Amino acid sequence: MGSYEDAKRRAGVIKAQRWLGARSQVQKTAMAALACALALLLLYVVIEDHDSLFVMAETVHFVGIGLLAYKLVREKNCTGLSLKTQDLTAFFLAIRLYCSFMMEYDVHTLLDLLTLVATIWVIVTMRTSLKRTYNAQMDSLSIWYVLVPCVVCAIVAHPSTSHMYVNRVLWALCVYVEAVSVLPQLRMMQKAKVVERFTANYVFALGVARFLSCAHWVLQIFDGQSYLATAIGSGLWPVMVLLSEVVQTFILADFCYYYMLSCAEGGSVVRLPAGIV
């Protein structure tokens, strides 16, 4: 009975996948935009305090790191994981933690601290006891290709608040690096084409966290409050914040789609087509 139900479910997933695959790129984009709009509307109606979305995003990110740590402890290998993504994650978390202490000490600070500690543990483990299982050749995207454009953007567009200039630039750098920190991991998965479940769970958690963070900023606009103006200033910077949130959400959108397909099919791995990233 169970196998029949599984076969029926998979047939339904394949049918839906073929139907979606037959749509044009314009139609797919329109459907994705509609799905995002409906999700934002649901969050707007269900969640009263939209600032809590950012706390939820940071919590989901911490859970994702926890799943990653569980994989390392259980399987004793870091195959499929990008050390460069972890380095970039620790980099922007350290900056954000510093900015939190200097500019806005609150619950975000605690969550950032916990996530940073967990990320550092992952990095140390990958560089020491599990170093033999790390595939440096697959993790080939240079960190400098990510950091240099972010530094330039931070110098050009940063908050216009009353804080010290250095702190404002660092805050901007943190936002930009966070937006693209997952690129080495996605590049690595693109080469492998097959992503095992624990790594896939971690990347999917990042996707959910990114969407919640993006929703946090977008919904602030519709609240009819001057939150953006008072919290991050005016000029080009608020536009860059929203753009960064949207970019990092859509960077992970394709992977999240194939992840959900894999879950619906009951697969133990996530298979990615060429050109997903």
C-alpha positions in Angstrom: 0.0 0.0 0.0 2.8 2.3 0.9 4.7 1.7 -2.3 1.6 2.4 -4.3 1.1 5.7 -2.5 4.7 6.6 -3.0 4.5 5.8 -6.8 1.3 7.8 -7.1 2.9 10.8 -5.3 6.0 10.7 -7.5 3.9 10.4 -10.6 2.0 13.6 -9.5 5.3 15.4 -8.8 6.7 14.4 -12.2 3.5 15.5 -13.9 3.6 18.9 -12.2 7.4 19.2 -13.0 6.7 18.5 -16.7 3.9 21.0 -16.7 6.1 23.7 -15.2 9.0 22.8 -17.5 6.7 23.4 -20.5 6.1 27.0 -19.4 8.1 29.8 -20.9 10.7 31.7 -18.9 8.4 34.7 -18.7 5.6 32.6 -17.4 7.9 31.0 -14.8 9.1 34.4 -13.7 5.5 35.6 -13.4 4.5 32.6 -11.3 7.5 33.0 -9.0 6.8 36.6 -8.5 3.1 35.8 -7.8 4.2 33.1 -5.3 6.5 35.6 -3.5 3.7 38.2 -3.4 1.3 35.8 -1.9 3.8 34.7 0.7 4.5 38.3 1.6 0.8 39.0 1.9 0.4 36.0 4.2 3.2 37.1 6.4 1.8 40.7 6.4 -1.6 39.4 7.6 -0.5 36.7 10.0 2.5 38.3 11.8 1.7 41.5 13.6 5.2 42.6 14.5 7.1 42.5 11.2 10.4 43.3 13.0 10.1 39.7 14.4 10.7 38.4 10.9 14.4 39.4 11.1 14.6 37.5 14.4 13.0 34.5 12.7 15.5 34.7 9.9 18.5 34.7 12.2 16.9 31.8 14.2 16.5 29.7 11.0 20.1 30.5 10.0 21.2 29.2 13.4 19.2 26.1 12.9 20.8 25.6 9.5 24.2 25.8 11.1 23.0 23.3 13.7 22.1 20.8 10.9 25.5 21.3 9.4 27.2 20.6 12.7 25.1 17.5 13.1 26.3 16.3 9.7 29.9 16.8 10.6 29.5 15.0 13.9 27.5 12.1 12.6 29.1 11.4 9.3 32.7 12.5 10.2 33.2 14.1 6.8 32.6 17.5 5.2 32.1 16.3 1.6 30.0 18.8 -0.4 30.5 21.7 2.0 32.2 24.9 0.9 34.7 26.2 3.4 34.8 29.5 1.6 31.0 30.0 2.2 31.7 29.3 5.9 34.6 31.8 6.0 32.4 34.5 4.4 29.6 33.7 6.8 31.9 34.1 9.8 33.3 37.3 8.2 29.9 39.0 7.9 28.6 37.7 11.2 31.7 39.1 13.0 31.2 42.5 11.4 27.5 42.4 12.2 28.2 41.4 15.8 30.6 44.3 16.2 28.1 46.7 14.7 25.4 45.4 17.0 27.6 46.2 20.0 28.5 49.6 18.7 25.1 50.7 17.2 22.1 48.6 18.4 22.6 46.1 21.1 19.5 43.8 21.2 18.3 40.2 20.8 19.9 40.2 17.3 23.3 40.4 19.0 22.7 37.2 21.0 21.5 35.3 17.9 24.5 36.6 15.9 26.9 35.5 18.6 25.4 32.0 18.8 25.5 31.6 15.0 29.1 33.0 14.8 30.3 30.5 17.5 28.6 27.6 15.6 30.1 28.7 12.3 33.6 29.1 13.7 33.3 25.5 15.1 32.3 24.3 11.6 35.3 26.1 10.1 37.8 24.7 12.7 36.4 21.2 12.2 36.7 21.4 8.4 40.3 22.7 8.7 41.5 20.2 11.2 39.9 16.8 12.0 37.9 16.6 8.7 40.5 18.3 6.5 41.0 15.1 4.4 37.4 15.0 3.4 37.3 18.6 2.2 37.4 19.0 -1.6 39.3 22.2 -2.2 39.3 21.6 -6.0 35.5 21.7 -6.1 35.4 24.8 -3.9 37.1 26.9 -6.5 35.3 30.3 -6.4 37.8 32.9 -5.1 36.7 34.8 -2.0 38.3 37.9 -3.5 35.8 37.9 -6.4 33.1 38.2 -3.7 34.8 40.6 -1.2 36.3 43.2 -3.5 33.0 44.3 -5.2 31.3 44.3 -1.7 34.0 46.6 -0.3 33.5 49.0 -3.3 29.8 49.0 -2.8 30.1 49.6 0.9 32.3 52.7 0.3 29.9 54.0 -2.3 26.6 53.2 -0.6 26.3 53.0 3.2 24.0 54.4 6.0 23.7 58.1 6.4 23.1 57.9 10.1 25.0 59.7 12.9 27.3 56.8 13.7 31.0 56.8 13.0 32.0 56.6 9.3 33.9 53.4 9.7 31.0 51.7 11.5 28.6 52.7 8.8 30.9 51.3 6.0 31.3 48.1 8.0 27.6 47.8 8.4 27.1 48.1 4.7 29.9 45.7 4.0 28.2 43.1 6.2 24.9 43.5 4.3 26.6 43.1 0.9 28.8 40.1 1.9 25.8 38.3 3.4 23.9 38.7 0.2 26.5 36.8 -1.8 28.2 34.6 0.8 26.4 31.5 -0.4 27.8 31.7 -3.9 30.8 29.4 -3.3 28.5 26.8 -1.9 26.1 27.1 -4.8 29.0 26.9 -7.3 30.3 23.8 -5.6 26.9 22.1 -5.8 26.6 23.1 -9.4 29.8 21.2 -10.2 28.7 18.1 -8.2 25.1 18.1 -9.6 24.1 15.8 -6.6 23.7 17.3 -3.1 23.3 15.0 -0.1 20.5 15.6 2.3 22.3 17.3 5.2 24.0 19.8 3.0 20.7 20.4 1.1 18.9 21.0 4.4 21.5 23.6 5.4 21.3 25.4 2.1 17.5 25.3 2.2 17.5 26.8 5.7 19.6 29.6 4.3 17.1 30.1 1.6 14.2 30.4 4.1 16.3 32.7 6.3 17.0 34.9 3.3 13.3 35.1 2.3 12.3 36.0 5.9 15.0 38.7 6.0 13.8 40.1 2.7 10.2 40.0 3.8 11.2 41.9 7.0 12.5 44.9 5.0 9.9 44.8 2.3 7.0 44.8 4.8 8.5 47.7 6.7 7.7 49.8 3.7 4.0 48.9 3.9 3.7 49.5 7.6 3.4 53.2 7.0 6.1 54.0 9.5 9.4 55.9 9.1 11.3 52.8 10.3 13.7 52.7 7.3 14.5 56.4 7.5 15.3 56.3 11.2 17.1 52.9 11.2 19.2 53.0 8.1 19.1 56.6 6.9 18.2 57.9 3.4 19.6 58.2 -0.1 21.0 55.3 -2.1 21.6 53.0 1.0 18.0 51.9 1.6 17.7 51.0 -2.0 20.8 48.9 -1.8 19.6 47.2 1.3 16.4 46.1 -0.4 18.3 45.2 -3.6 20.7 43.0 -1.5 17.9 41.2 0.2 16.1 40.5 -3.1 19.3 39.3 -4.8 20.2 36.9 -2.0 16.7 35.5 -2.0 16.6 34.9 -5.7 20.2 33.4 -5.7 18.8 30.6 -3.6 15.3 30.4 -5.3 16.3 27.7 -7.9 17.9 25.5 -5.4 14.9 25.7 -3.0 12.7 24.7 -5.9 14.7 21.5 -6.6 15.0 20.8 -2.9 11.2 20.8 -2.5 10.8 18.6 -5.6 13.3 16.1 -4.1 11.3 16.1 -0.8 8.0 15.5 -2.6 9.6 12.6 -4.5 11.0 11.2 -1.3 14.6 11.3 -2.6 17.6 11.0 -0.4 19.6 13.5 -2.4 18.9 16.7 -4.4 19.7 16.5 -8.1 20.5 19.7 -9.8 20.4 20.4 -13.6 23.2 22.2 -15.4 23.2 26.0 -15.1 21.2 26.3 -11.9 23.6 28.9 -10.5 
